[in-house]
Amino acid sequence: MMSLCPYGEKPLSVMFKCIYRFLLSITILFHVICPALPSHLCSSFLSHSLESLSRFVQYTLA
């Protein structure tokens, strides 16, 4: 996850690009992995991804 975002203090626009890339990679993974998984695993994967994103945003904006 952190490889999508360079370390250090960054302007807000860079952070938004970073979050966008993270969401894009999650979306691609979701579309690739989800059809191969049962629906309950699919939704737990999605909720875990969203939880990771919210933690990342809180950490970044803190």
Beta strands, then each sheet from edge to edge (+ up, - down):
end
